[in-house]
Amino acid sequence: MPGCCHRVSYRNTGVHIRNPKEPNMSYPGSNQPGVGFGQEIPTVKSSPHFDPSSDASLLRKAMKGFGTDEAAIINVLSHRTSAERQQIMLKYQQAYGREEEKGDDTKKNLTGDLIKDLKGELSGKFEDGIIALMTPLPLYLAHELQAAMSGIGTNERTLVEILCTRDNASLLEIKNTYQHHYRKRLEEALCGDVSGDFRRLLISMCACSRDERNHDPALANTLAQQLYKAGEGKMGTDEGEFNRILSSYSYPLLRCVFEEYAKIKGKSFGDALDSELSGDLKIGMKAVYYTIQNRAGYFAKALHDTMAGMGTNDRALIRLVVSRAEIDMGNIKQEYQKLYNKPLEKDIQGDTSGDYKKLLLALIGA
């Protein structure tokens, strides 16, 4: 497990924060820089003998005739990576793209469009999960951002989930996809929906200009002093200075900065954020902080939040499982067990049902 200032990799992340007033905002290892950044353990891996044409045929057979073989659909799609699913879609179109014109399956209106056919055969949360799987991640997250900014009010926590926890390359993909699909710059859309220091934080993240190469530990003490002077070391808070540091420097360097901060103040920088900030800005900056400190533990907490209390936040649950399965869901499961003394699959089994439950369990390798 890498320690402070070691080089690590950061890949697509997604996290949901339900309630800024939750009393328990601590995460396992949150005061231990580097925890949660060991070897990544995905639960969905590339198939060693991948055959997209045969998979397309299996999916077609699962949807032909009377009824639908949901188990076959789950078995294929939950064991293929996102890139492999895109290949399956192309082979499906290649093989069946003109069958509707020939009159084949007209009673069920099957076509050569796999997404369209799946939507016609499935329903409810199971359909939502399958369509999320079949959508390339940058496009899926662009859709989620648009949904968060559409209608009455803004879902700020979804914006935090997507924009405050990703590296430059991932954010750039999302930004470009959003602009291509919605014909509008993401920054422009954000400026119309959020304001103040919170907007500044999101726009800073969208700049995709974090220095991800500089891990020089010699800078850590100076930056820690700057954070202290911007917050607990003065009357009032310089939110702009917090924003500058959290959005500009590499994750390994910032872990060192947080370690130095604890030496200066005798408490964590996370505690400083709690005392100095409030509202959406606090949630956004703590998302950055906790993602740096213990990524797997953070996502374990986020998954628990989707299932805590009355009802289930299915949209966030689907997003977390789909976005992490190919990266580090194995690590997240380990942290979930440590944090809640029970396996993740137990809570998923208790909060979901039917084919939707079977899909989620397959994706987390249960």
N, C-alpha and C positions, 0 to 999 in steps of 0.2 A: 504494500500500500504506500503510494508516494507521500512524502512529507512536504513540508513547506518549500516552495520555490522549485519543486521538481517539474519537469515538462510533462504535461498530460494532454489528452485529446478531449475536445468538447464537440458534441454532435447535437443533432436536433433534440430539443427538449420541449416539454409542455407541462404546465402545472396549473392547477385550479385552486384558488383561495376563496373560500366561501363567505367568510364573515370577518370583517376587520375588527370586530369587538370580541372575537373569541378569546377567552382567557388563556388558553394554552397555545402559545405561538412558538414553543421551543421544539427543536428537532434533535434527533440523536446525533451526537458528535458535533453540534453546532459551535462548540468552543475548541474544536480540534482541527486546525487547518490541514487539509489534505484528506480527511476521512471521506470515504465514499468515492474515491477516484482510483481504485485499483483496476484490475482487469475487468473489462465490460463483459457481462454475461447476458446475451440475448436469449429470448425464448422462441423466436422465429428466426430460422437460419435458411440460407440458400439450400435448395434441394440438390443433393449430389448427382442425381440422375434426372434432372429437370427436362420434361417433355411438354412444352406448351400446347402442342396440337392434341396430345392425348388428354390433357387437362381440359381443354376446350370441349372435347368430345364428352368427357365425363359430366361436365356442367350442362351440356345440351341434353344429355340423357336424363339428368336429374330434374329437368324442367319439362320434358315431353310427357305426353300421356296424361292420365288422370292423376291429380295431386302433384306434389313437389317433394323430391327427396332432399329435405333440408340437411340431413346428416352428411350426404355426399357433398353438398355445397360447402359445408363447414370443413369437412376433411380436406378438400382441395385448397380452399382459399386461406384457411388459417395456418397452413403449413408452407405457404409460398411468400417470398418477400414482395415488397411493393414493386420492384422492377420486374419480377417474374409475373406478377399479376397483370402488368401492362402488356407483357408479351402474350399472355393468355388471351387478353382482349383482342389483340391483333389477329391471332390465329382463329379466334371465334368468328371474327368478321370475315376473314379470308375464307373460312370453310362454309359459313352459313349466311353470308351477306345477302343472297338472292333467294333464299328458300321461301320467303313470304310470297314472292311473286309466282313461285311454282305451285303455291297452294299448300305447301307442307305446314302442318301445325296451325292452320288458320283458325281453328277453334280456340286455341290459346294465344293466337296472335304473336307467336315467337318470331323474332327478326334476327338479323345478324349483328345487332347492337347488344352486347352483353349487359351493359348497364341498364338499358331499357328493359331487357328481358328479365333481369333480376328484380327490378322494381315492380314489374308486372306479376311476379310470382310470390314475392315476399311482402311483409307488412310490419308495422310497428317498430320497436327498438331493434329487432333482429335485422330488419331492412336497413335501418340507420347505420348499424354496425358494419354490415356488408358493404354498403355504398361508401362508407368512410374508408374501408380497406381498399376499395377499387379506385379511389381518387388519389392521384399523386400528392404527397404530403404538402408541398408548397401551395398547391391549388386548394386543397382541403382547408389549410389554415387561413388562406386568403378569404375563402368563403366564411370561415368562422369570424374573422375580423369584421367583414362586412355586416354579418348578422349582429355582431355586438354593437355596431354603430347605426343600425337601421331601426326604424320605428320610434316609438316614444321612449325617451331616455337612452342611456348608454350603459352597456354592461362593462364597466371599467375593469372588473376582475378578469374577464376574458382577455382584454387588451394586455393586462399585466402578464397573464399566463403565457401569452404567445410572444410578446415583445421584450420582456425583461429577463428572459432565461435562455437566450440563444446566442450563438457565436455570429461573427460577421458574415460568413458564407451562407449560413442558414437564413439570416435576416434578409440578405440581399436577394436570395431566391424568392422569398415570400414577397418582398417589395416589388420585384420585377413581375412576378406572376400576378399580383394584385393590380398593378398598373395595366398590364396586358389585358386582363380579363374585364376590369371595371372602367378602363379608359380614364383613370384618375390616379394621381400620385397618392400613395398611402399617407404621406405627411400632410397633404392637403386635406384629406378626409379626417385625419386626427384633429387638425386645427379647428375643424368645424364642430367637433364633438366633445373635446376636453379643453381645459384651460389651466392657467397658472403654472406652478412648479411641477405638477403632475404631467401636464402637456410637455413641458421642457424635458422631463425625464424620458418620455416616450419618443420624442423627436430625437433626442440624443442617442437612444438605442437604434433608431431607424437610420442614423447616419452611417452605421456599419463601419466605424472608424476606430474601434478599440485597438490599441497596440497589442496584438496577441503574441508578438515575438519577444518583447523585452521582459525578461524575468529577473532583472538585476536586483538582488536582495539589498544592495547598498542604498537603494531608494526607499526602502520600506520605512525606516524610522522617520525620515523627513515627511513622507506622506501621512504617516500616522499622526505626527505632530500637527500637520495641517488639518486633518480631520478633527482632532481635539480642539484646536483653536477655533474651528468653524462651528462647533457645537457646545460641548460641555465646558469648554475653556473660555466662554464669553457669555454675555447677556444676549439672549435671543439666539437664533440659529441662521447660519449662512447656508441655506438649502442649495444655492448655486455651487458652492464649493463641494458639498457632498455629491452633487450630481456630476460635477467635473471628474472627480476622482473615481467614482464607481463606474462611470461610463467610458473612461479613457484608458485604464491600465489592464494588463493581462490578469487572468484569474490566478495563476500561480503567484504573481507579485502581490496581488491584493490579499491573498491568504497570509502572506508574510506581513503585510501592512496591518491586518487585523490582529495578528499575533503581537506585533509591536504595540498596537493600541492597548491591548490588554495589559501589557507591562507598564505602560504610562499611567493608565487610569485605574487599573485593578479590576476592571470588568470588561465584558465583551463590547465590541462595536454594535452588535445586535441590541444590547441593552441601551446603548446610546440612541439608536434609532427609535426605540420604544419611547424614550423619555423626551426626545427632541422633535419628533414628527407626529403627524396624525393623518387620518383619512387615507385617501387613495395614494398619496405620495409615500406614506409610510409603508403601505402594502407593496408598492412597486419597488422601493429600495430594499425592503426586507426580502423580496423575491430574488433580487440580485445577490444580496448577502448570503442567504441560505443556499442558493444554488451553488455558489462558490465553495461554501464550507462543507456541505455534505449533500451532494446531488441525489444519491439514491434514497437517503433518509428524507429529503425534502419531498420527493415524489411519493414515498410511502405515506407521508402525512397528507399529501394532496389526495391520494386515492382514498384514504380513510375519511377525509372530509366529504367526499362525494356520497358516502354511504352513511354518514353520521346523522343522528336525529331523525325527524319525521321525513319520510320519502327519500328518494334517491335522485341525485343530479346525474341523470343518465347521459346527458350530452357531454359533460365533463368526464364522466367515467369512460365513455367510449373514446374520447379524445386522448386521454392519458394512456389507456391500454394500447390503442392503435399506434400512437406516436413513440412509445417506449419499447414495444415488443421486440423490434429488430435491433435495439441498442443495449439496454441494460435492465430489462425487466427481471432478470435473475437476481441482480443486485438489489433491486427494489423489493423483491419478495423477501430477501434475507433481512433487510432493514425493517420491513413491516413486521416480521416475526419478532425481532428484537424490541421494537417499540410497543407492540400491542399484545405480545405473548400469544399470538395465534396466527395461523397462516392467512395470507391474502385471499386464497380461494374460499376459505370458510365464510368470510364476509360477503364475497361475491355471490356465493351460493345462497346466503340468507337474504340478499337484497334484490336478486334478479331471478328470472324463471324461464322455463322453456328453452327454445332454440337460442334466444338471446344469451341466456346463461351459459349454454354449451359453447357458444362462440367465444365469449370472454374467457372461459376456463381453458379452451384450446389455445388461445393466444398467449395466455400467461404460462402455458406449459403444465397445466394441472391435470 
